[in-house]
C-alpha cells in the first residue's frame, strides 16, 4: 500500500488559481471507458500533464495532486488505469487493486494516455508531459517510446523493468525521481537503467533522494518535506526546460 486515505500531496510553488475541475469519464480508442479528473489552471504555465497514479488506481490522493498541479499552472488530466477490468467503481481503501494491476498491458496504458492527452489538447496546444508513480512511474517512462508525442516523461520510484526493453525506442526525455531507500527496486536496478539510458544516448535526469523510502512523496511526505520540495522543483524545472 503506497499511502493511507488521510494523506494529502505536498504542494508546489503556487502560480495560479484553479479554474474548471472535476470528475469526467473518457473513452479510449479500444472502447474502454475510464474515470479521469480534470484540473485546469486559470493562469497557464505553458504545459499540460497526463497524471498516472500508483498501483492503487486513482485514489482521492491523485485528484488532490491534479489540483496541486493546476495551482502550478499545469493543465492536468489524472486517469484511472483499471477501467477495463474494474469499471468506474471507486478506488477507495477497499479496492483490491492486485488482480487489475496484473491484467493491465502497456498498450492499454498507452490507449488511456492518448485519450487523456486528447482531452488536454482540446483545451490548448501546450506540450503534454506524463508523470506516474510506483508501477505507473515505469509506465510513464515507457510512454517515451510510443507515438504519444510526449514532451517529457517523468516517474517517481518506478520499476525500471517496465521500460528497460524499450530504451532504444525512447524519443522523449525522462526524469527519474528515485527513492534512495526503496525496498521495491534496488539501487543496482536503478543504476543499471540509468546506465542503459546513458549508453543509448537518451536524454534523461536521475535524481536520487538518499534515505527516502518508496512512496516518500505520496505516503509520508511530512517526514520528507525537504525531498518533496526538491522533487517539485525538479518536476517544474524539467517541464519548463522542455515545454
N, C-alpha and C positions, 0 to 999 in steps of 0.2 A: 504494500500500500504506500503510495507516494505522498499522501498528505491527508490530514484529517478534515472533517467537514467545517470546522470553525476557523480554518486558516484563510487568510486573505493575502493577495500578492503584494510584494514590496512595490512602492510607487516610483515612477520615473520623474525626472525634472519636468514640471508642468509648463506647457506652452500653448494649451488650447482648452477651451471648454468642450464638453461632449455634446454633439448635436443629436441627430436621429440614432436610436439604438433600440435593440430588442430582438427577440427570437424570431427566426424565419425557418422555412423548410425549402431546401434546394433539391434539384433533381440532376443527377449525374448522367453522363452520356449512355450508360448502360441501363438507365431507368431507375436506378437506386434513388429513393427519397430519403434525405437525411437531415437531421436537425443542425442548425447553424445559428450564429448570433452576429448581428451587425453592430458595429460601434464606429460611428462616423464623427470625425473631429469638426469643429467649427472652423478652426484655423489649420489648414493642411500643411504638413511638413514637406510634402512632395514625394511621398512613398505610401504604398499600400502593403498589407500583410495578410497572408493566409496563415492562421494560427492553428497548429495541430496540438492536441492535448497530450497527456501521458497515457499510459495503458488503461486507465480507468474511464476513458472517454471524456466527453465534455461535461465534466462536473462543474458546479457553480463557480469553482475557482477560476475556470477559464473564461466564463462570461465576465467575471470581475477583471481578469487580466486583459481581455479585449477592451474594456472600458479604460483601463490604465494606459493602453497603447494609444487610444484616442486622445487622452489628455496630453500625450507627447506629440500629437499632430498626425498620427499614423492611422489611416483608414484601415479598419480591421474586420475580417470575417473569421470567426472561430468556427471550426467544423467538428462534428461528431463522426468518427470513422466507422462506427459499428451499425449503421443503418441497415445494411443488407441482412444481418443476422439478428439484430435486436430491435429493429424498427425505430419508432420515435419515442420509446419508453424513457423514463427518467434515468439519468446517470447519477443516482444518489449513492449513499453508503451501502445500500442493499444490492446494488447492481453487481452481478457476477461477471466480471469482465474477461476472465481467463479463456473460456471457450470461444468468445468472439475475437479475441486477440489472436488465438491460434488459427482461426479460419480466415483471417484477413490476408489478402495478397497485395503486393506492391502496385500492381496495375489498378487495383480498386482504390488505393490511396491516391494515385495519380488522377483517376477519374473524378474523385471528390474534390481534389485540389483544383482541377481545371474548372469545375462548376463554381467553386468559391472565387477563383481568380476572375472568372467571367462576371460574377456579381460585382466585384470591385471595379472592373473595367467599364461597367455600366455607369459608374459614378465619376470616373476620371481616367486620364491617360497616365497617371502616375505609375512608375515601375512597381512591380509586385515582388515582394520578398516572401520567404517562408520561414517559419520558426516552429520547432517541435520539441517535445520533452520526452525523456526516457525512451521508450520504444519508438516514439514518433520523432525524437531527435534524429535517430538514424534514418527514418523515412524522409525527414526533411532534407537531410544531406543527399539522399538517393534521388530526390527530385531534381537535383542539379544536373543529372544525366538524362533528363527527359525533355520532351518538347514543350514543357510548361512555359518556358521562356522567363523563368525567374531571374531577377536581377541579383539575387544572392540567397543562399540557403543556410539557415542557422539552426543549431541544435544544442540543447542543454543535456549533458551526460547521456548522449545517445550511444547506441551499440554500434561500433564500427562494422561488425559483421553484416549489418543490414545494408550497408552501402559499399563495402570493400570490393565487391565483384564488378562494380560499375565505375570505378575510379577513372579508367581510361576514357569513358564517355562523358565525363562531367564537363559542363560548359559554364556553369555559374560559379562565382567564388563562394567559399564556405567560411563560416565562423563556427568554431568548435569550442564550446564552453564546458570545461571538464572539471568534475569534482575530484580533487586530489586524493580523497579517501573513499572513492567509490567502490563499494563491495560488489556491485553488479558487473562492473567492467574493470579489468586490471590495468595498471599503469602500462604494462607491456603491450596490451591490445591498443590502447590509445596511442602509444608511441609508434607502434607499427603502422597504424592508419595514417598518422601524421607523416611518417616517412614515405609511405606509398604515395600520398598526395604530392609530396615534395619531388619524389623520383619521377612522377608523371608530369611534373611541371604545372600542377593545378594551383591556381591562386587560392590561398586559404590562410587563416589565422587560428592558432590554437592558444587558448588561454586556460591555464591550469590554476585552480583555486586550492592551494595547499591546505591539506587537513579537512577540507569541506566534504561532507558526506553526500552520497547520492540524494538528489531532490532537495539540496540545500536551499534552492530558490523558491520552491513551492511547498515545502513541508515545515522547515524550521528556520525561516529567514530571520526571525528575531534574534537568533543566536549567530547569524551570519550577515549582519546588516552591512558590514563593510564590503564583503564579497558581493552581495546583492546590488549594492550601489555601483560597484565597479562593473558588474555584469550589465546593468542598464547603460552605463557609459559605453561599454564595448558594443552593445547592440545598436545604440543610436549612432555611434561613430561609424560602424560598419554600414548602416543604412545610408548615412549622409555621404559616405565615400563612394557609394555605388549607385546612388539614385540618379 
